[in-house]
Amino acid sequence: MASVLVVEDDPGIRAELIDILTGEGHVVRSAPDGFGGLREVTRGPLDAVILDLGLPDLDGGDALRMIRGISRVPVLIVTARDEDAEVIRLLNAGADDYLVKPFSGGQLTARLAAVLRRSGPAQAPSGPSAPLQDGPPLLREPVAVGPLRIDPGSRTAHLHGREVPLTRREFDLLAFLAANADLVVSKRRILAEVWREPYVEDQTVDVHLSALRRKLGESAAAPVLLRTVRGVGIKLVTPR
């Protein structure tokens, strides 16, 4: 049994894919667009992503590149596009396999099984947002920012004494912001010092910031600790 994310905008096809996969015993999550898929990738461990290319908000190739910026999760492309150049481009961009529509349920499950055999199971301790290489030292000692306490030794964060469940990448991002508390840092600097990966999009930071805000019990419309300075960057502020 595997945990599989289906990113497909057509509700009929999405439902059919979910039925096929659940019928094989897989645990399935789904998203109707690219940014929804990226949010799902940051939520918890996944064994594979099935990604359509014709998404309403992002070209699937762009979505693939952004997924590769935050995760090693295997990606199986499903699409009506069958040009050799397109297949080669996407495989070179990080896709693990490519399936052209229309296809049978048997073809899908066989391709998925092959991808899963090659990749092995998802590693829950690392999470889907585990860095693709070791990140920079963000903090050396525990630090408190208002009611938020971050301990780099145990890689834990507590808000008002309660532990905040974070993926590895979310912790890295929060620790970096805490190390620069009350200072505005640009998304480009965050990408350079936290991700340290080429070709990662600014939206990757937005997805992780959105997840952090949700876990800290705030929102972009009603920020408390995480504040956006429009056109400049982000800062983790000490409440006064």
Residue frames relative to the residue before (quaternion, step in Angstrom):
aa qw qx qy qz dx dy dz
M 1.0000 0.0000 0.0000 0.0000 0.00 0.00 0.00
A 0.0899 -0.8059 0.5848 0.0197 3.58 -0.86 0.94
S 0.4005 -0.6598 0.5730 0.2756 3.54 -1.32 0.38
V 0.0155 -0.8356 0.5437 -0.0773 3.55 -0.44 1.28
L 0.2182 -0.7496 0.6127 0.1228 3.56 -1.04 0.86
V 0.1588 -0.7678 0.6162 0.0741 3.58 -0.90 1.01
V 0.0667 -0.7778 0.6248 0.0100 3.60 -0.70 1.12
E 0.2693 0.7466 -0.5365 0.2869 3.57 -0.18 1.36
D 0.3512 -0.7781 0.4824 0.1960 3.60 -0.71 1.05
D 0.6384 0.5168 -0.3444 0.4547 3.62 1.07 -0.58
P 0.4008 -0.7595 0.4484 0.2478 3.63 -0.45 1.16
G 0.6329 0.5357 -0.3392 0.4443 3.60 1.06 -0.67
I 0.6771 0.4673 -0.2885 0.4898 3.56 0.90 -0.95
R 0.6266 0.5438 -0.3412 0.4418 3.58 0.98 -0.83
A 0.6639 0.5000 -0.3023 0.4668 3.59 0.93 -0.90
E 0.6464 0.5226 -0.3192 0.4553 3.58 1.03 -0.82
L 0.6518 0.5063 -0.3148 0.4688 3.59 0.95 -0.85
I 0.6404 0.5197 -0.3256 0.4623 3.57 0.98 -0.85
D 0.6459 0.5252 -0.3196 0.4525 3.59 0.94 -0.86
I 0.6540 0.5149 -0.3142 0.4564 3.58 0.93 -0.92
L 0.7167 0.4699 -0.2594 0.4452 3.56 0.83 -1.02
T 0.6599 0.4814 -0.3175 0.4816 3.59 0.95 -0.79
G 0.6046 0.5622 -0.3469 0.4450 3.57 1.14 -0.63
E 0.6749 0.4538 -0.2777 0.5113 3.58 1.25 -0.48
G 0.6083 -0.5993 0.3337 0.3993 3.58 1.30 0.11
H 0.4890 0.6672 -0.4392 0.3503 3.61 1.25 0.12
V 0.3924 -0.6525 0.5879 0.2731 3.55 -1.29 0.46
V 0.0990 -0.8465 0.5230 -0.0101 3.58 -0.51 1.19
R 0.0800 -0.7214 0.6854 0.0587 3.52 -1.15 0.87
S 0.1323 -0.8139 0.5627 0.0587 3.58 -1.14 0.47
A 0.0776 -0.7598 0.6433 0.0537 3.52 -1.34 0.40
P 0.4016 -0.7469 0.4805 0.2236 3.60 -1.00 0.79
D 0.7895 0.1946 -0.1092 0.5717 3.62 1.23 -0.11
G 0.7236 -0.4857 0.2953 0.3914 3.53 -1.33 0.25
F 0.6971 0.4598 -0.2908 0.4669 3.58 0.83 -0.92
G 0.5963 0.5402 -0.3561 0.4752 3.56 1.14 -0.59
G 0.6369 0.5253 -0.3160 0.4675 3.56 1.04 -0.79
L 0.6481 0.5142 -0.3196 0.4621 3.59 0.97 -0.83
R 0.6318 0.5211 -0.3357 0.4653 3.58 1.00 -0.78
E 0.6510 0.5108 -0.3194 0.4618 3.59 0.99 -0.81
V 0.6177 0.5474 -0.3492 0.4437 3.59 1.02 -0.74
T 0.6957 0.4690 -0.2803 0.4663 3.62 1.03 -0.73
R 0.5813 0.6519 -0.3584 0.3298 3.61 1.19 -0.40
G 0.7924 -0.2095 0.1864 0.5418 3.58 0.87 -0.79
P 0.7285 -0.4532 0.2749 0.4340 3.60 -1.24 0.29
L 0.0596 -0.7705 0.6346 0.0114 3.53 -1.08 0.86
D 0.3738 -0.7149 0.5429 0.2335 3.55 -1.17 0.62
A 0.8040 -0.0607 0.0622 0.5882 3.60 1.13 -0.57
V 0.2144 -0.7272 0.6352 0.1474 3.53 -1.35 0.46
I 0.1709 -0.7329 0.6492 0.1107 3.56 -1.03 0.88
L 0.0568 -0.8561 0.5098 -0.0634 3.55 -0.34 1.30
D 0.2711 -0.7302 0.6091 0.1498 3.54 -0.85 1.07
L 0.4424 -0.7070 0.4835 0.2658 3.60 -1.11 0.59
G 0.7192 0.4598 -0.2586 0.4521 3.61 1.02 -0.73
L 0.1411 0.8195 -0.5366 0.1433 3.58 0.56 1.19
P 0.5694 -0.6506 0.3829 0.3254 3.60 -1.06 0.66
D 0.7725 0.3635 -0.1919 0.4841 3.61 1.07 -0.62
L 0.7893 0.1265 -0.0509 0.5987 3.58 1.16 -0.59
D 0.4669 -0.5847 0.5585 0.3582 3.53 -1.19 0.47
G 0.5760 -0.6277 0.4002 0.3377 3.56 -0.95 0.86
G 0.6063 0.5551 -0.3545 0.4456 3.57 1.11 -0.63
D 0.6440 0.4976 -0.3128 0.4898 3.58 1.05 -0.75
A 0.6303 0.5264 -0.3293 0.4660 3.58 1.02 -0.81
L 0.6265 0.5348 -0.3313 0.4601 3.59 1.01 -0.81
R 0.6628 0.5106 -0.3073 0.4533 3.58 0.89 -0.94
M 0.6709 0.4929 -0.2963 0.4682 3.58 1.00 -0.82
I 0.6073 0.5283 -0.3492 0.4798 3.60 1.07 -0.69
R 0.6696 0.5041 -0.2998 0.4557 3.56 0.92 -0.90
G 0.6063 0.5605 -0.3561 0.4375 3.58 1.18 -0.42
I 0.7924 0.3051 -0.1516 0.5061 3.59 1.15 -0.51
S 0.8235 0.1508 -0.0408 0.5454 3.61 1.15 -0.30
R 0.3822 -0.6948 0.5613 0.2369 3.54 -1.30 0.51
V 0.3284 0.7801 -0.4921 0.2038 3.61 1.23 0.01
P 0.4975 -0.6619 0.4604 0.3200 3.64 -0.85 0.86
V 0.1460 -0.7926 0.5897 0.0524 3.58 -0.99 0.88
L 0.1300 -0.7651 0.6293 0.0405 3.54 -0.84 1.11
I 0.2681 -0.7725 0.5597 0.1348 3.58 -0.56 1.19
V 0.0168 -0.7585 0.6509 0.0264 3.59 -1.04 0.85
T 0.2055 0.7925 -0.5346 0.2096 3.58 -0.60 1.11
A 0.5161 -0.6161 0.4935 0.3323 3.54 -1.32 0.25
R 0.5542 0.6107 -0.3963 0.4036 3.60 1.23 -0.27
D 0.0294 -0.8427 0.5370 -0.0244 3.57 -0.69 1.06
E 0.3725 0.7346 -0.4968 0.2736 3.60 1.21 0.30
D 0.5698 -0.6217 0.4164 0.3397 3.58 -0.96 0.87
A 0.6529 0.5324 -0.3229 0.4313 3.58 0.91 -0.92
E 0.6528 0.5113 -0.3094 0.4655 3.58 1.03 -0.80
V 0.6381 0.5213 -0.3241 0.4648 3.58 0.96 -0.87
I 0.6719 0.4977 -0.2966 0.4614 3.58 0.86 -0.95
R 0.6411 0.5417 -0.3232 0.4371 3.58 0.96 -0.91
L 0.7150 0.4588 -0.2624 0.4576 3.57 0.85 -0.95
L 0.6264 0.5139 -0.3428 0.4754 3.59 1.03 -0.67
N 0.6599 0.4904 -0.3033 0.4818 3.57 1.04 -0.75
A 0.6613 0.5102 -0.2976 0.4625 3.58 1.18 -0.57
G 0.7183 -0.4738 0.2507 0.4434 3.60 1.23 -0.02
A 0.4456 0.6637 -0.4824 0.3582 3.61 1.22 0.09
D 0.3908 -0.7346 0.5095 0.2191 3.58 -1.08 0.75
D 0.7773 -0.0836 0.0383 0.6224 3.58 1.21 -0.44
Y 0.2682 -0.7622 0.5835 0.0816 3.55 -1.32 0.41
L 0.0161 -0.8039 0.5935 -0.0361 3.58 -0.73 1.07
V 0.2698 -0.7930 0.5309 0.1286 3.59 -0.67 1.14
K 0.4064 -0.6961 0.5434 0.2344 3.57 -0.98 0.94
P 0.5864 -0.2187 -0.7798 -0.0156 1.56 -2.07 1.42
F 0.0705 -0.7794 0.6214 0.0378 3.56 -1.19 0.57
S 0.5139 -0.6417 0.4751 0.3138 3.54 -1.23 0.42
G 0.6410 -0.5101 0.4013 0.4096 3.53 -1.27 0.31
G 0.6227 0.5542 -0.3339 0.4400 3.57 1.09 -0.71
Q 0.6350 0.5182 -0.3276 0.4700 3.58 1.03 -0.80
L 0.6515 0.5273 -0.3162 0.4444 3.56 0.92 -0.94
T 0.7168 0.4525 -0.2771 0.4523 3.58 0.71 -1.02
A 0.6286 0.5278 -0.3399 0.4591 3.59 1.09 -0.66
R 0.6579 0.4940 -0.3096 0.4768 3.60 0.95 -0.87
L 0.6499 0.5145 -0.3174 0.4606 3.58 0.95 -0.89
A 0.6432 0.5236 -0.3236 0.4554 3.59 0.94 -0.87
A 0.6483 0.5154 -0.3184 0.4611 3.59 1.00 -0.82
V 0.6398 0.5158 -0.3179 0.4728 3.59 0.99 -0.84
L 0.6704 0.5013 -0.2978 0.4589 3.58 0.92 -0.89
R 0.6283 0.5322 -0.3388 0.4552 3.60 1.03 -0.73
R 0.6753 0.5006 -0.2950 0.4542 3.56 0.98 -0.85
S 0.7552 0.4349 -0.2138 0.4414 3.56 0.95 -0.89
G 0.3510 -0.7077 0.5301 0.3081 3.59 1.05 -0.73
P 0.6792 -0.5154 0.3345 0.4014 3.60 -1.26 0.20
A 0.6027 -0.5341 0.4474 0.3890 3.52 -1.30 0.39
Q 0.3161 -0.7390 0.5634 0.1910 3.56 -1.08 0.71
A 0.3526 -0.7907 0.4636 0.1885 3.55 -0.20 1.30
P 0.6489 0.5309 -0.3663 0.4035 3.67 0.86 -0.76
S 0.6878 0.4648 -0.2931 0.4743 3.59 1.05 -0.65
G 0.2720 -0.7780 0.5226 0.2182 3.57 1.02 -0.75
P 0.6516 -0.5538 0.3515 0.3811 3.55 -1.24 0.38
S 0.7097 0.4395 -0.2594 0.4856 3.54 1.21 -0.41
A 0.2794 0.7720 -0.5259 0.2223 3.58 1.16 0.46
P 0.5378 -0.6297 0.4388 0.3489 3.60 -0.94 0.80
L 0.4761 -0.6661 0.4964 0.2886 3.56 -1.13 0.65
Q 0.7496 0.0355 -0.0997 0.6534 3.52 1.35 -0.07
D 0.6601 -0.5102 0.3355 0.4375 3.58 -1.17 0.39
G 0.3961 -0.7356 0.5061 0.2141 3.52 -0.91 0.95
P 0.6558 -0.5015 0.3727 0.4237 3.60 -1.25 0.09
P 0.5644 -0.5486 0.4541 0.4174 3.62 -1.17 0.32
L 0.2226 -0.8204 0.5169 0.1011 3.58 -0.49 1.19
L 0.7775 -0.0216 0.0415 0.6271 3.57 1.03 -0.85
R 0.2842 -0.7481 0.5687 0.1900 3.57 -1.12 0.60
E 0.7811 0.1971 -0.0932 0.5851 3.59 1.12 -0.64
P 0.6136 -0.5253 0.4142 0.4195 3.60 -1.19 0.40
V 0.0796 -0.7897 0.6077 0.0279 3.55 -1.09 0.71
A 0.2200 -0.7544 0.6044 0.1313 3.56 -1.15 0.66
V 0.0586 -0.7514 0.6569 0.0213 3.53 -1.01 0.93
G 0.7813 -0.1617 0.0620 0.5996 3.56 -0.03 1.28
P 0.8210 -0.2007 0.1573 0.5108 3.62 -0.82 -0.96
L 0.6031 0.5656 -0.3416 0.4469 3.59 1.33 -0.05
R 0.0548 -0.7864 0.6152 0.0054 3.58 -0.84 1.04
I 0.1041 -0.8008 0.5898 0.0036 3.56 -0.81 1.09
D 0.1019 -0.8001 0.5911 0.0100 3.56 -0.76 1.11
P 0.2876 -0.7944 0.5071 0.1705 3.62 -0.33 1.20
G 0.5833 0.5974 -0.3775 0.4005 3.61 1.13 -0.52
S 0.7738 0.2932 -0.1530 0.5402 3.56 0.90 -0.96
R 0.3180 -0.7675 0.4825 0.2776 3.55 1.38 -0.15
T 0.4821 0.6282 -0.4615 0.3999 3.53 0.81 1.08
A 0.1536 -0.7462 0.6389 0.1070 3.52 -1.31 0.49
H 0.1006 -0.7859 0.6094 0.0309 3.55 -1.00 0.91
L 0.1277 -0.7695 0.6237 0.0513 3.54 -0.99 0.92
H 0.8171 -0.0669 -0.0217 0.5722 3.58 -0.57 1.20
G 0.7362 -0.4428 0.2244 0.4599 3.58 1.02 0.85
R 0.6598 0.4802 -0.3100 0.4878 3.60 1.24 -0.15
E 0.4699 -0.6873 0.4732 0.2879 3.56 -0.91 0.92
V 0.2910 -0.7368 0.5897 0.1571 3.55 -1.04 0.90
P 0.3271 -0.7604 0.5177 0.2162 3.65 -0.56 1.05
L 0.0259 0.8192 -0.5675 0.0788 3.57 -0.51 1.20
T 0.4439 -0.6139 0.5700 0.3180 3.52 -1.24 0.54
R 0.6888 -0.4826 0.3278 0.4303 3.55 -1.25 0.29
R 0.6823 0.4799 -0.3029 0.4609 3.58 0.89 -0.87
E 0.6192 0.5324 -0.3486 0.4599 3.60 1.01 -0.74
F 0.6431 0.5076 -0.3340 0.4660 3.59 0.97 -0.80
D 0.6389 0.5309 -0.3308 0.4478 3.60 0.92 -0.88
L 0.6640 0.5020 -0.3023 0.4645 3.56 0.95 -0.90
L 0.6769 0.4882 -0.2983 0.4632 3.59 0.87 -0.92
A 0.6491 0.5146 -0.3194 0.4603 3.58 0.98 -0.82
F 0.6347 0.5223 -0.3300 0.4642 3.58 1.02 -0.77
L 0.6651 0.4891 -0.3043 0.4753 3.58 0.94 -0.86
A 0.6431 0.5174 -0.3241 0.4622 3.60 1.04 -0.74
A 0.6299 0.5284 -0.3304 0.4636 3.57 1.08 -0.71
N 0.7431 0.2993 -0.1751 0.5724 3.56 1.29 -0.45
A 0.1206 0.8487 -0.5076 0.0867 3.57 1.16 0.68
D 0.8388 0.1562 -0.1836 0.4881 3.52 -1.08 0.99
L 0.6199 0.4757 -0.3629 0.5078 3.58 1.27 0.29
V 0.4079 -0.6913 0.5346 0.2644 3.57 -1.03 0.76
V 0.0517 -0.7847 0.6175 0.0169 3.58 -0.85 1.01
S 0.4500 -0.7035 0.4846 0.2605 3.57 -0.94 0.87
K 0.6123 -0.5393 0.4213 0.3960 3.56 -1.23 0.40
R 0.6240 0.5445 -0.3463 0.4407 3.57 1.02 -0.73
R 0.6504 0.4914 -0.3239 0.4801 3.60 1.00 -0.75
I 0.6187 0.5337 -0.3425 0.4637 3.59 1.02 -0.77
L 0.6646 0.4995 -0.3085 0.4622 3.59 0.88 -0.91
A 0.6788 0.5028 -0.2932 0.4477 3.58 0.97 -0.87
E 0.7965 0.3519 -0.1659 0.4628 3.60 0.88 -0.91
V 0.7090 0.3968 -0.2646 0.5195 3.60 1.16 -0.43
W 0.7474 0.3707 -0.2170 0.5069 3.61 0.80 -1.00
R 0.0293 -0.8363 0.5417 0.0801 3.56 0.94 -0.98
E 0.5454 0.5820 -0.4103 0.4422 3.56 1.00 0.85
P 0.4406 -0.6841 0.5034 0.2906 3.64 -0.97 0.74
Y 0.8358 0.2711 -0.1847 0.4403 3.52 -1.33 0.43
V 0.4413 0.6488 -0.4971 0.3704 3.59 1.10 0.55
E 0.3949 -0.7543 0.4845 0.2010 3.58 -0.86 1.01
D 0.6286 -0.5327 0.4142 0.3867 3.57 -1.24 0.51
Q 0.6103 0.5787 -0.3552 0.4080 3.60 1.06 -0.73
T 0.5358 0.6138 -0.4050 0.4148 3.58 1.19 -0.44
V 0.6450 0.4958 -0.3116 0.4909 3.59 0.99 -0.83
D 0.6349 0.5441 -0.3333 0.4357 3.59 0.93 -0.87
V 0.6468 0.5223 -0.3197 0.4547 3.59 0.95 -0.88
H 0.7004 0.4561 -0.2796 0.4725 3.59 0.88 -0.90
L 0.6205 0.5274 -0.3479 0.4646 3.60 1.04 -0.65
S 0.6244 0.5346 -0.3304 0.4639 3.57 1.02 -0.80
A 0.6602 0.4968 -0.3041 0.4741 3.59 0.96 -0.86
L 0.6432 0.5211 -0.3220 0.4594 3.59 0.99 -0.83
R 0.6442 0.5235 -0.3279 0.4510 3.58 0.90 -0.91
R 0.6499 0.5232 -0.3162 0.4516 3.56 0.92 -0.94
K 0.7084 0.4590 -0.2716 0.4623 3.59 0.90 -0.88
L 0.6668 0.4581 -0.2972 0.5072 3.58 1.23 -0.42
G 0.5125 -0.6904 0.3912 0.3282 3.58 1.29 0.10
E 0.6412 0.4778 -0.3520 0.4866 3.56 1.09 0.66
S 0.2804 -0.7452 0.5795 0.1738 3.55 -1.30 0.01
A 0.6577 -0.4967 0.3758 0.4237 3.56 -1.28 0.24
A 0.6607 0.5059 -0.3080 0.4611 3.59 1.09 -0.67
A 0.7860 0.1621 -0.0848 0.5906 3.59 1.16 -0.58
P 0.0218 0.8477 -0.5288 0.0355 3.60 0.54 1.16
V 0.1799 -0.7606 0.6129 0.1165 3.55 -1.19 0.61
L 0.8110 0.1721 -0.0641 0.5554 3.57 0.66 -1.14
L 0.7554 0.3260 -0.1802 0.5390 3.58 0.95 -0.90
R 0.0204 0.8251 -0.5610 0.0632 3.56 -0.47 1.17
T 0.2982 -0.7382 0.5830 0.1620 3.55 -1.04 0.88
V 0.1742 -0.7396 0.6415 0.1055 3.55 -0.94 0.94
R 0.4025 -0.7749 0.4256 0.2375 3.54 -0.13 1.34
G 0.8418 0.1679 -0.1515 0.4901 3.53 -0.90 1.02
V 0.7102 0.4179 -0.2541 0.5064 3.59 1.27 -0.09
G 0.6684 -0.4790 0.3340 0.4607 3.59 0.66 -1.05
I 0.6018 -0.5464 0.4648 0.3510 3.53 -1.31 -0.60
K 0.0285 0.7865 -0.6153 -0.0448 3.55 -1.19 0.47
L 0.3320 -0.6816 0.6142 0.2192 3.50 -1.26 0.63
V 0.1566 -0.8461 0.5079 0.0401 3.58 -0.37 1.25
T 0.4090 -0.6605 0.5719 0.2635 3.52 -1.27 0.57
P 0.3977 -0.7286 0.4924 0.2619 3.62 -0.52 1.08
R 0.3103 -0.7526 0.5530 0.1772 3.57 -1.00 0.80
